[in-house]
């Protein structure tokens, strides 16, 4: 899994996105003073998965 970016949406409200080598996206949120752990983003289908070399530069360009 490769972490590609993080976001801050306010005080103690953070999120990090990662991609697994099979192309699935995961999100880790900071809630209640702790990280939730990487969870798969709901609704992904095999038709939506993009080969890893194509998506990594896009994720990295947004804060990774």
Wavefront OBJ file of the C-alpha trace (Angstrom):
o trace
v 0.000 0.000 0.000
v 1.276 3.460 -0.907
v 0.036 6.563 0.901
v -0.537 9.248 -1.699
v -1.932 12.245 0.104
v -3.481 13.761 3.193
v -6.048 16.452 3.903
v -6.930 18.696 6.825
v -10.588 19.677 7.045
v -10.446 21.555 10.321
v -9.203 21.142 13.870
v -8.436 17.475 14.581
v -10.092 16.439 11.316
v -7.601 14.716 9.032
v -7.744 12.083 6.312
v -5.099 10.145 4.398
v -5.625 8.247 1.164
v -3.673 5.219 -0.014
v -3.710 2.871 -2.964
v -3.077 -0.842 -2.836
v -1.036 -2.459 -5.575
v -4.198 -3.953 -7.130
v -5.572 -0.425 -7.710
v -8.053 -0.230 -4.806
v -8.246 3.015 -2.820
v -8.312 3.224 0.982
v -8.942 6.082 3.420
v -7.732 6.579 6.986
v -9.515 9.219 9.088
v -8.505 10.914 12.322
v -11.555 10.922 14.575
v -11.985 11.103 18.354
v -8.250 11.735 18.830
v -7.166 8.558 17.017
v -6.725 7.179 13.497
v -9.384 4.745 12.284
v -7.001 2.622 10.198
v -7.134 2.274 6.435
v -10.619 1.283 5.260
v -11.570 0.529 1.636
v -13.506 3.286 -0.079
v -17.052 1.998 -0.533
v -18.435 1.427 -4.017
v -15.277 0.471 -5.912
v -15.784 -2.056 -8.687
v -13.238 -3.854 -10.851
v -14.272 -1.615 -13.783
v -13.172 1.454 -11.792
v -9.679 0.218 -10.931
v -6.835 1.900 -12.787
v -3.444 0.253 -13.222
v -1.107 1.467 -10.483
v 1.486 3.327 -12.594
v -1.195 5.641 -14.033
v -2.862 6.672 -10.778
v 0.120 7.194 -8.485
v 1.331 10.422 -10.123
v -2.186 11.908 -9.833
v -2.449 11.088 -6.124
v 1.091 12.299 -5.454
v 0.366 15.591 -7.238
v -2.316 16.401 -4.641
v -0.197 16.378 -1.508
v 1.540 12.995 -1.503
l 1 2 3 4 5 6 7 8 9 10 11 12 13 14 15 16 17 18 19 20 21 22 23 24 25 26 27 28 29 30 31 32 33 34 35 36 37 38 39 40 41 42 43 44 45 46 47 48 49 50 51 52 53 54 55 56 57 58 59 60 61 62 63 64
